[in-house]
């Protein structure tokens, strides 16, 4: 089960992802991320309430790497628990997507870029 909330504040779109992202729920993450990236150039994703992410969920993030680069979109993920961060590190996604510990760090990364 996954729940995703979206809000825009100071020109930055924030997605809050709650629950578990697996093969069946990854489509919801895909739809939310697609919508956010198609209409915003600055997107932060709060994963502090994400309990689990499968390879299908990671695939969603990977599928947008080209668009992020091509469209000059700033994407920063933050708030991952240790278990979720491990999954990103195993696949090397922590090298391809900017990841910060807190929302304030994510916002600072946005302003610095």
Contact map, one row per residue, 1 for C-alpha under 8 A:
11100000000000000011100010000000000000000000000000000000000000000000000000000000000000000000000000000000000000000
11110000000000001111100010010000000000000000000000000000000000000000000000000000000000000000000000000000000000000
11111000000000001110000000000000000000000000000000000000000000000000000000000000000000000000000000000000000000000
01111100000000111100000000011001000000000000000000000000000000000000000000000000000000000000000000000000000000000
00111110000000111000000000000000000000000000000000000000000000000000000000000000000000000000000000000000000000000
00011111000011110000000000000000000000000000000000000000000000000000000000000000000000000000000000000000000000000
00001111100011100000000000000000000000000000000000000000000000000000000000000000000000000000000000000000000000000
00000111111111000000000000000000000000000000000000000000000000000000000000000000000000000000000000000000000000000
00000011111111000000000000000000000000000000000000000000000000000000000000000000000000000000000000000000000000000
00000001111100000000000000000000000000000000000000000000000000000000000000000000000000000000000000000000000000000
00000001111110000000000000000000000000010100000000000000000000000000000000000000000000000000000000000000000000000
00000001111111000000000000000000000000011111000000000000000000000000000000000000000000000000000000000000000000000
00000111101111100000000000000000000100010111000000000000000000000000000000000000000000000000000000000000000000000
00000111100111110000000000000000000000000011110000000000000000000000000000000000000000000000000000000000000000000
00011110000011111000000000000001000000000011110000000000000000000000000000000000000000000000000000000000000000000
00011100000001111100000000000000000000000000111010000000000000000000000000000000000000000000000000000000000000000
01111000000000111110000000000000000000000000111111000000000000000000000000000000000000000000000000000000000000000
01110000000000011111000000000000000000000000001111100000000000000000000000000000000000000000000000000000000000000
11100000000000001111100000000000000000000000000011110000000000000000000000000000000000000000000000000000000000000
11000000000000000111110010000000000000000000000001111000000000000000000000000000000000000000000000000000000000000
11000000000000000011111111001000000000000000000001011101100000000000000000000000000000000000000000000000000000000
00000000000000000001111111000000000000000000000000011111100000000000000000000000000000000000000000000000000000000
00000000000000000000111111100000000000000000000000000111100000000000000000000000000000000000000000000000000000000
00000000000000000000111111100000000000000000000000000000000000000000000000000000000000000000000000000000000000000
11000000000000000001111111111000000000000000000000000000000000000000000000000000000000000000000000000000000000000
00000000000000000000111111111100000000000000000000000001100100000000000000000000000000000000000000000000000000000
00000000000000000000001111111110000000000000000000000000000000000000000000000000000000000000000000000000000000000
01010000000000000000000011111111000000000000000000000000000000000000000000000000000000000000000000000000000000000
00010000000000000000100011111111100000000000000000000000100100000000000000000000000000000000000000000000000000000
00000000000000000000000001111111110000000000000000000000000100000000000000000000000000000000000000000000000000000
00000000000000000000000000111111111000000000000000000000000000000000000000000000000000000000000000000000000000000
00010000000000100000000000011111111100000000000000000000000000000000000000000000000000000000000000000000000000000
00000000000000000000000000001111111110000000000000000000000000000000000000000000000000000000000000000000000000000
00000000000000000000000000000111111111000000000000000000000000000000000000000000000000000000000000000000000000000
00000000000000000000000000000011111111100000000000000000000000000000000000000000000000000000000000000000000000000
00000000000010000000000000000001111111110010000000000000000000000000000000000000000000000000000000000000000000000
00000000000000000000000000000000111111111010000000000000000000000001000010000000000000000000000000000000000000000
00000000000000000000000000000000011111110000000000000000000000000000000000000000000000000000000000000000000000000
00000000000000000000000000000000001111111000000000000000000000000000000000000000000000000000000000000000000000000
00000000001110000000000000000000000111111110000000000000000000000000000010000000000000000000000000000000000000000
00000000000100000000000000000000000010111110000000000000000000000000001111000000000000000000000000000000000000000
00000000001110000000000000000000000000011111000000000000000000000000000011100000000000000000000000000000000001000
00000000000111100000000000000000000110011111100000000000000000000000000011110000000000000000000000000000000000000
00000000000111100000000000000000000000000111110000000000000000000000000000111100000000000000000000000000011000000
00000000000001111000000000000000000000000011111000000000000000000000000000111100000000000000000000000000000000000
00000000000001111000000000000000000000000001111110000000000000000000000000001111000000000000000000000010000000000
00000000000000011100000000000000000000000000111111000000000000000000000000001111100000000000000000000000000000000
00000000000000001100000000000000000000000000011111000000000000000000000000000111100000000000000000000000000000000
00000000000000011110000000000000000000000000011111100000000000000000000000000000000000000000000000000000000000000
00000000000000001111100000000000000000000000001111111000000000000000000000000001100100000000000000000000000000000
00000000000000000111000000000000000000000000000011111000000000000000000000000000100100000000000000000000000000000
00000000000000000011110000000000000000000000000001111100000000000000000000000000001100000000000000000000000000000
00000000000000000001110000000000000000000000000001111111110000000000000000000000000100100000000000000000000000000
00000000000000000000111000000000000000000000000000011111110000000000000000000000000000000000000000000000000000000
00000000000000000000011000000000000000000000000000001111111000000000000000000000000000000000000000000000000000000
00000000000000000000111001000000000000000000000000001111111100000000000000000000000000000000000000000000000000000
00000000000000000000111001001000000000000000000000001111111110000000000000000000000000000000000000000000000000000
00000000000000000000000000000000000000000000000000001111111111000000000000000000000000010000000000000000000000000
00000000000000000000000000000000000000000000000000000011111111100000000000000000000000000000000000000000000000000
00000000000000000000000001001100000000000000000000000001111111110000000000000000000000000000000000000000000000000
00000000000000000000000000000000000000000000000000000000111111111000000000000000000000000000000000000000000000000
00000000000000000000000000000000000000000000000000000000011111111000000000000000000000000000100000000000000000000
00000000000000000000000000000000000000000000000000000000001111111100000000000000000000000000000000000000000000000
00000000000000000000000000000000000000000000000000000000000111111111000000000000000000000000000000000000000000000
00000000000000000000000000000000000000000000000000000000000011111111100000000000000000000000000110000000000000000
00000000000000000000000000000000000000000000000000000000000000111111110000000000000000000000000000000000000000000
00000000000000000000000000000000000000000000000000000000000000011111111110000000000000000000000000000000000000000
00000000000000000000000000000000000010000000000000000000000000011111111111100000000000000000000000000000000000000
00000000000000000000000000000000000000000000000000000000000000001111111110000000000000000000000000000000000000000
00000000000000000000000000000000000000000000000000000000000000000111111110000000000000000000000000000000000000000
00000000000000000000000000000000000000001000000000000000000000000011111110000000000000000000000000000000000000000
00000000000000000000000000000000000000001000000000000000000000000011111111000000000000000000000000000000000000000
00000000000000000000000000000000000010011110000000000000000000000011111111100000000000000000000000000000000000000
00000000000000000000000000000000000000001110000000000000000000000001000111110000000000000000000000000000000001001
00000000000000000000000000000000000000000111100000000000000000000001000011111000000000000000000011000000000000000
00000000000000000000000000000000000000000011100000000000000000000000000001111100000000000000000011110000010011000
00000000000000000000000000000000000000000001111000000000000000000000000000111111000000000000000011110000010000000
00000000000000000000000000000000000000000001111100000000000000000000000000011111000000000000000000111110010000000
00000000000000000000000000000000000000000000011100000000000000000000000000001111100000000000000000011110000000000
00000000000000000000000000000000000000000000011101000000000000000000000000001111111110000000000000001000000000000
00000000000000000000000000000000000000000000001101100000000000000000000000000011111110000000000000000000000000000
00000000000000000000000000000000000000000000000000000000000000000000000000000001111111000000000000000000000000000
00000000000000000000000000000000000000000000000000010000000000000000000000000001111111100000000000000000000000000
00000000000000000000000000000000000000000000000001111000000000000000000000000001111111110000000000000000000000000
00000000000000000000000000000000000000000000000000000000000000000000000000000001111111111000000000000000000000000
00000000000000000000000000000000000000000000000000000000000000000000000000000000011111111100000000000000000000000
00000000000000000000000000000000000000000000000000001000000000000000000000000000001111111110000000000000000000000
00000000000000000000000000000000000000000000000000000000010000000000000000000000000111111111110000000000000000000
00000000000000000000000000000000000000000000000000000000000000000000000000000000000011111111111000000000000000000
00000000000000000000000000000000000000000000000000000000000000000000000000000000000001111111100000000000000000000
00000000000000000000000000000000000000000000000000000000000000000000000000000000000000111111110000000000000000000
00000000000000000000000000000000000000000000000000000000000000000000000000000000000000011111111100000000000000000
00000000000000000000000000000000000000000000000000000000000001000000000000000000000000011111111110000000000000000
00000000000000000000000000000000000000000000000000000000000000000000000000000000000000011011111111100000000000000
00000000000000000000000000000000000000000000000000000000000000000000000000000000000000001001111111000000000000000
00000000000000000000000000000000000000000000000000000000000000001000000000000000000000000001111111000000000000000
00000000000000000000000000000000000000000000000000000000000000001000000000111000000000000000111111100000000000000
00000000000000000000000000000000000000000000000000000000000000000000000000111000000000000000011111110000000000000
00000000000000000000000000000000000000000000000000000000000000000000000000011100000000000000010011111000010000000
00000000000000000000000000000000000000000000000000000000000000000000000000011110000000000000000001111110110000000
00000000000000000000000000000000000000000000000000000000000000000000000000000111000000000000000000111110110000000
00000000000000000000000000000000000000000000000000000000000000000000000000000110000000000000000000011111110000000
00000000000000000000000000000000000000000000010000000000000000000000000000000110000000000000000000011111111000000
00000000000000000000000000000000000000000000000000000000000000000000000000000000000000000000000000000111111100000
00000000000000000000000000000000000000000000000000000000000000000000000000000000000000000000000000011111111110000
00000000000000000000000000000000000000000001000000000000000000000000000000011100000000000000000000111111111111000
00000000000000000000000000000000000000000001000000000000000000000000000000000000000000000000000000000011111111100
00000000000000000000000000000000000000000000000000000000000000000000000000000000000000000000000000000001111111110
00000000000000000000000000000000000000000000000000000000000000000000000000010000000000000000000000000000111111111
00000000000000000000000000000000000000000100000000000000000000000000000001010000000000000000000000000000011111111
00000000000000000000000000000000000000000000000000000000000000000000000000000000000000000000000000000000001111111
00000000000000000000000000000000000000000000000000000000000000000000000000000000000000000000000000000000000111111
00000000000000000000000000000000000000000000000000000000000000000000000001000000000000000000000000000000000011111
